[in-house]
Amino acid sequence: MHPRRALTVLLAALLMVLGLQSTSQARPDMTAPAAAQTLTWTAGDDITRYTSVPTTAVAGTATIVFENSTATGNTTGMPHTLTFVTSDPEFNDDVELNILANPNDDMGGRHTAEVTLTPGRYFYHCTIPGHGQMQGILVVTEGSGEDTTAPSAAAQVTGTQNAQGQYVGSARVTVTATDEAGGSGVDRIEYAIGDTGAWQPYTAPVVVDQVGDHTVRYRAVDKAGNVSAEKSAAFTVVAPPSDDTAPPDTSATVSGEQNPDGTYIDMATVTVSASDTGSGVNTIEYAVNDGSWQPYTMPVMVHQVGSHTVRYRATDKAGNVAADKSVRFTVVAAAPQDTTPPVTGVTVDGTRNSDGAYVGNAKVTVSATDEGGSGVAGVEYSIDAGPYLAYTAAVVVDRAGTHTLAYRARDKAGNTSAARTVTFTVVSSQVPAPPCAELDERLTVIVGTVDSGVPNRITNSRCRINELIEDEKEWTSHALFLKHVKTVLDRLFKEGVLDEREYDAIDAAARESGIGKPGQTEGYRTILDGSAASFARWQQVGGGSFAPNGDGSITSGTTKDGLGMLWFPERTYGDFSLKLQWRDDAPGTGNANSGVFVRFPWVHDHPEEPRPEWAAIKYGHEVQVFDRPDGDMYKTGSVYGFDRVGLAGAGVTQKGTWNDYEIRVVDQHYSVYRNGVLINEFDNIGGQDFYPARSDDPGTDGRRFSAGYIGLQVHSTTDVVSYRDVRIKEL
């Protein structure tokens, strides 16, 4: 969700949430005797490895130094940890060490701890999520001598043997290893079958039941890294006496990406299988075209362009050989990659006056063709520098004035055409604006917070159904509101806008909404309506920007990139219900990334956080807006860093669609509603904060502020989101 520096702060906080404070002495003990040795770990900007680490040590006391500072190369403030694992039986568990360091802590990122090491191996790593490669092993030996002697390994082959010493049916190879007294101890045993087989970890005796001559190689490695000389055990496996005279059954399949004519693009994969109900399958072989027979151990991949034949056969343990079979196929090269963007065009239609202006409205039709071969994937347009929206039908512009419409297209290969523009002027046709009480472009009719499921279509009055319902009006009684809704529905039913089922669905939603009842809608104050006067009451801090669109909405990231916040500095709010609407306007296939900040302190001249936008992040709560399936784990409705909501709980927003959001906060209980559905509840109890409690925090028991300001987050020019109709009511 946040850029790297935001991640830095949040990761540090997460460590505190998880209880990952250092469990060893993090400051020098001036009264303790000097340790026999000093072992130093350092970290910098790299999040995949420590900058330097020790590999060996001797048993006894040691001073552990862990430094993550500007001096060791950390220029971003990223926190790192040094943690000794005590829960893995393969490693020593007698040193509990967990140090968190960053360049901005009170030690300047350099921490020490006194420990006592015993012979063996210690496994250490960084505990911050995403730092799984920052790990290693410290080998500790007795006294001052280093273990340089390799362990010894031996193998024993067992099984039923015939008079010639051959193993009947199968042979069992058991490998053992020892390390001399005072050594570091055996770490692992490895084995490989045949002269070219890969080394594998030895965990149990190796059973070989394939008929034929075999060699099992083996070796051992001690904890100091010494490897024993490779040894081997050779033996022969023969089939047990059998009256099996039937060969195995064999079959093969060919798979891969195919053209309509059945040819395989770039590669075909042949998978061979065999079964035998008698003595059992011993070997499978294959041959490509006129090539020689080869052992089949895995699917055969054929890349060469042309027609091919793959032959195959199998032999059972009684020596019966299946008849040769084959599969035939053709491999062709993939078509050249499409690197040519689509070609776009535009036409503007409508009635024009003598000046060339369009009277009443202009109808803009965008076209796109793709000559690169992959085909057009989508077309987008933007009106008057607004966010790009998906183009699905001709765009009708009926607002008086001069307009510029930008358009572009992308193909299925990912090529995007350069944006082109068309400019035109619309003049009034003397037709008055529709008498719509409110602006509501949601896809379905939602009464209050109750979704009826009925499409929010345009009526004969040129207003949408939601706009005629007037559910934001302060109704004096529920009965009066229901009477109004019935009047609207009767007219729409008579005009053919609604059918009987839709009439009943909206009526039921109105009754369920409770609008007009005490406490339902009274007291909401609009603090952002998109007008210039309303927008001027808000203040932008940090990076990025919001810009009004002229239709009552504002959009992030259209004029300036960066992470920041638009906040309402006029007053703080304690217990409240905050309502607004938001829309995903991220360009292309991206997704909006934003959030609503609540209950944060005055952001300027903050005693502990000089960056204004971070005062809200660190000392308030962010209710997340983020629907992408991958990426950040906190999705829409989450209280960021505290309480996660997945996509299953909130769902994915269709681009260009307005969503209702209500954030209700009473005492320290948070409720988040999306389109009338409760998707999250969160109790802000002590100990859950990313950051320690402040001495001037009005909350208690480590909780965040019990009152604060309201803000809207902007991430960047690619994480675009629009907001409108921001209202708040004190509870």
Helices and strands as residue ranges (DSSP letters): H 4-17, E 38-43, E 56-58, E 60-68, G 70-72, E 80-84, E 98-101, E 110-117, E 120-125, E 135-141, E 152-158, E 167-168, E 171-178, E 186-193, E 200-201, E 206-208, E 212-222, E 231-238, E 249-255, E 264-265, E 268-275, E 281-288, E 294-295, E 300-302, E 306-316, E 325-332, E 343-349, E 358-359, E 362-369, E 376-383, E 389-390, E 395-397, E 401-411, E 420-427, E 444-447, E 450-455, H 465-469, H 478-494, H 500-513, E 525-528, H 532-535, E 539-542, E 546-548, E 553-556, E 564-573, E 576-584, E 593-600, H 612-619, E 621-626, H 647-650, E 658-666, E 669-674, E 677-683, E 708-714, E 721-730
